[in-house]
């Protein structure tokens, strides 16, 4: 199943509207949610692509 970004935004706004009963608040909440998802994904990708640092062996 594939979802476009527009469909995702629409579904998030609809879900938040049902929770908050306020369209403007719902759009802000959807925006914050998408920003968090994109930030988390970018952080995860950066960590996966970062070179592994060597550790010194302690005796």
N, C-alpha and C positions, 0 to 999 in steps of 0.2 A: 504494500500500500504506500503510495506516495502522496505527500501533502505539499502544496506550494506555500511560499511564505505568506502570501495574501490570505490563504485559507487558515493558516495558523494564527495570524493576527486576528482575523474575523472570529475564530473560535475562542481565542483568549478574551477578546472584548466581550463577546456574548456571555462567557462564563463569569467574568467579573461584573458585568451588568446584573446578572441574576443574584450575585452576592451583595453588591453595594447599592443597587437600584439607582445608579447615577452614571450616565454615559461618559461624562468627562473624567470622573474618577476611574472608570473602567479602562479608558484609553491610556491613562497614565500608568495604571497597574500593569496593563499589557506591555507597555513600553519598557517598564522597569524589569518585568519578567524576561523579555527578549534580550535586554541588555545584559542581565545576569547570565543567561544561557550562553550568549556569544562570548562573554568574558571568561566564563568557566571553560568553554571549549578552546579558546585561544590559550589560556593558561595550561590546559592539559596538553595541547599540541606542542607548546614551547617546552614543557617538561619532557615530553617524549623525544623531541629532537635535540635536546641538550646533551652534550657529550658527558659520558660518565667520568667522574673524577677518580683518579687513582687514590687509594688509601695507603698510608704508610703502615707498615706492619710493626706492631709494638712487640718488644721482647720482654 
